Amino acid sequence: MITCPHCSLANPAGAQRCDCGWDFTSSQMKASLLTSSDPSIKQKTPIWMIFLPEIVLLPIALLVWSLQHSFWLALAIVVAIPIVLLVLRR
């Protein structure tokens, strides 16, 4: 097994090039062998993007909701949203 120095992906012993584009023979980065239009590649949302709306909207949502309803109910709803998003992300 050859570990890619660029992306740390394990490659077969005879590999000439990693999927990320690292060429083992020339030790240079080249174009990736994977394309974003390849249907077998599932693009995942970065984890920080899932929590960004929560970080921005959490104080506002808690303030508005707690003025009208229970603070603990507001907190439960705000905490449940990223959990649901994480489950749907898979």
C-alpha positions as CSV (number, residue, x, y, z in Angstrom):
1,M,0.0,0.0,0.0
2,I,1.2,3.5,-0.8
3,T,-0.2,6.4,1.3
4,C,-0.6,9.6,-0.7
5,P,1.4,12.4,0.8
6,H,-1.2,15.0,-0.3
7,C,-4.5,13.5,0.9
8,S,-3.3,10.5,3.0
9,L,-5.5,8.1,0.9
10,A,-4.2,4.5,0.9
11,N,-3.5,3.4,-2.7
12,P,-2.5,-0.1,-4.1
13,A,1.2,-0.8,-4.3
14,G,1.5,-0.4,-8.0
15,A,-0.5,2.8,-8.2
16,Q,0.9,5.5,-10.5
17,R,-1.5,8.2,-9.4
18,C,-3.8,8.9,-6.4
19,D,-7.5,9.8,-7.0
20,C,-6.7,13.3,-5.6
21,G,-4.3,13.9,-8.5
22,W,-0.9,13.2,-6.8
23,D,1.5,11.5,-9.2
24,F,3.7,9.1,-7.3
25,T,6.3,8.8,-10.1
26,S,7.0,12.5,-10.5
27,S,6.0,13.6,-7.0
28,Q,3.8,16.4,-8.4
29,M,0.2,17.4,-8.2
30,K,-1.8,16.9,-11.4
31,A,-5.4,17.0,-12.3
32,S,-7.7,14.8,-10.1
33,L,-8.9,11.6,-11.7
34,L,-12.3,12.2,-10.1
35,T,-14.7,14.7,-11.5
36,S,-17.5,16.4,-9.7
37,S,-19.9,15.3,-12.5
38,D,-19.2,11.6,-11.7
39,P,-22.5,10.3,-10.2
40,S,-20.6,7.8,-8.1
41,I,-19.1,10.6,-6.0
42,K,-21.4,11.8,-3.3
43,Q,-20.6,15.4,-2.3
44,K,-21.1,16.0,1.4
45,T,-21.8,19.3,3.0
46,P,-18.9,20.3,5.2
47,I,-19.8,20.0,8.9
48,W,-19.2,23.6,9.7
49,M,-21.8,24.6,7.1
50,I,-24.5,22.6,8.9
51,F,-23.9,24.4,12.2
52,L,-23.4,27.9,10.7
53,P,-27.1,28.8,10.7
54,E,-27.4,27.6,14.3
55,I,-24.5,29.7,15.5
56,V,-25.9,32.8,13.8
57,L,-29.6,32.3,14.6
58,L,-29.3,30.6,18.0
59,P,-29.2,33.8,20.1
60,I,-31.9,35.5,18.1
61,A,-34.2,32.4,18.2
62,L,-33.7,31.9,21.9
63,L,-34.5,35.5,22.7
64,V,-37.6,35.7,20.5
65,W,-38.9,32.3,21.5
66,S,-38.3,32.8,25.3
67,L,-40.2,36.0,25.3
68,Q,-43.2,34.2,24.0
69,H,-42.8,30.6,25.3
70,S,-40.7,28.4,27.5
71,F,-36.9,28.9,27.2
72,W,-36.3,25.2,27.5
73,L,-38.7,24.4,24.6
74,A,-36.8,27.0,22.5
75,L,-33.5,25.4,23.4
76,A,-34.7,21.9,22.6
77,I,-35.9,23.0,19.1
78,V,-32.6,24.8,18.4
79,V,-30.5,21.8,19.5
80,A,-32.7,19.3,17.6
81,I,-32.2,21.1,14.2
82,P,-28.5,20.2,13.7
83,I,-29.1,16.7,14.9
84,V,-31.8,16.2,12.2
85,L,-29.5,17.8,9.6
86,L,-26.7,15.4,10.6
87,V,-28.9,12.4,10.2
88,L,-30.2,13.6,6.8
89,R,-26.6,14.4,5.7
90,R,-25.8,10.6,5.6
